[in-house]
Amino acid sequence: MAKKKAPGGTPATNALTSAGTAFTLHSYDHDPRSASYGEEAAAALGIPVERVFKTLLADVDGTLTVAVVPVSGQLDLKALAKAVGGRRAAMADPQAAERATGYVVGGISPLGQRRRHRTVVDASALEHPTVNVSAGRRGLEVELAPADLVALTGAVTAPIGRA
């Protein structure tokens, strides 16, 4: 039996709906000239940047790995490699990230990706009652409990972000 999908939803929102997970969808008018998609979302929605997380893909020892870190900081590649038992990490090619996830850069969600990748969520997410991540499209964010984000992505948590 096929899973029920929300009309007009993204793969991320469809995954949340299918799982029965509580979430709130937030949309805003995306400015294509924006230098930082995450900071733009925080400002447009009036949300502290510490609660808005970006989804990045890295190559850890030849395996694509999803990293979810606050938009207010950067990904620590050494810490990411360590979190998954790897030795070396480098940012993935943006086109490879798009092909692997089914999303476009700036709209990559950790949820509802084409196939499941190992995922690490920065431990700071657990300090907040809810966090925002991309809902799979520029200008669309989903707010959910960090524990739900971790559970739905099969993630581990580790301190992988840096200021």
N, C-alpha and C positions, 0 to 999 in steps of 0.2 A: 504494500500500500504506500502510495506517495505521501510525503509529508505536506501538510497544508502550508501554503505560503501566503504572506500578506500581500495584497494587491499593491503593486508599485514599490515593493520593498527591495532592499539590497540583499545580497547573500548574507551579510552580517545580521541584518534585522530578521531575515528569515530563520537563521540559525537560532537567534534568541527566542523568537516566537515558537519555533518547533520544540525548543528545550523547556518552554514554560518559564523562562527567566524574566523577572521584573526588570524593566528598563524604561528610560525616558529618552525620546528622540528630540534633538535640538537642531534646528536648521538656521542658517544665516546666509546672507548674500556674500558669496566668495568673490574676492577681488583677485583676478589673475596676476596682478602686479605685486601681490603680497610676497614678502621675502620669507616669511615663516608661516606655514599653514596652521600650525598649532597655536602660535601666539596670536594669529589672526582670529582663530576660533575662540580663544580665551577672552580677547578683547570684545569681540562681537557679542558673546553670550554673557559677559560680565562674570566670568568664572576665574578664580585665582589660577595662575599658570601652573602652580604645583599640583593641581587636580586634573590638568589636561595632559594626556600622555600621547606620545607619538609612537608609531609602529615602524621599526627599521628592520631591514634584513641584512644579515651578515653571513659571510662564508666562514665557518669554523671548521678547520681541517677538512675542507672539501664538502661540507654539508651545510645547506642553507638553514639558518637559524633565525627565528623571529625574536627581536628585542623590543620590549615595551618600556619606554622611559619617559620621565616628565619632559615636556617641551621647554621647560625653563633651564634644562641642562643638556649634557651630551652623553652619548653612549661611551662607556669605558670598554674598549674592545678586549683588553687583557682580562678584565673582570668577567666579561661575557664568556670568553673561552674557558676560564676557570670554572664558571657556574655549570658548564655542560661537560666538564672533564676533558676539554680540548687544550691544545697547545698554542694555536695561533688563530687569530680572527682578523678579518678585513671586511670592510663594507662590501656588500654585494653590488654588482652592476645593476643600475636602476631598471634596465630592460629585462634582466633576468628576474628581478623582484616582481615586476609586473606580470611576466609570464607565469611565474610560480604561484602567485597569489590570485590572479584574476582581477586585480585592482590597479588603478593608475597611481603613480607616485603623487603624494599629497592627499590621497584618499585610501591608502592601504589600511585596512582594518585587520586586527589580529583575529577577528571572528569571521567565519564563513569563507575561509580561503579555499582555493581550488583543491588543495590537498593539505593535510595536516603536517605542519612542520614543528620541530621541537621549538619550544617557546620559553623565554625567560621574561618575567615581569619584574621590574625594579621593586625592591622591597619597600620603598617609600609609599607605594600604592596602598599598602595595608594600613597606613596611618590615617586614611581618609574614609568616611562612611560611603562615599561614592567617588568614582573617577569617570572622566570622559575619554573616549577613544573615537577614532574615526568610525563612522557607520558604513564606510565603503564608498563614499563619494565626497568630493570637495564641497564644503559648505553643509555637511551633515555629520553630526556627532551623536554618539549614544552614551548615555550616563547609566552606569550600573555599579553594583557593589563589587569591590575588588576581588572578593572571594569568588564571586560568580565568574568574573573574567578569568581568574586562574583555573577554576574548575572546567569551564567550557573550552579553554585552549589547551588543557592538559599541561599547563605551565608549571615551572618551578619559580620560586621567588629568590632573588639574590640582589645584593647592592651592585647594580651594573651601571648606574647613572653617576655622573659627576657634574658639579656646578660649572 
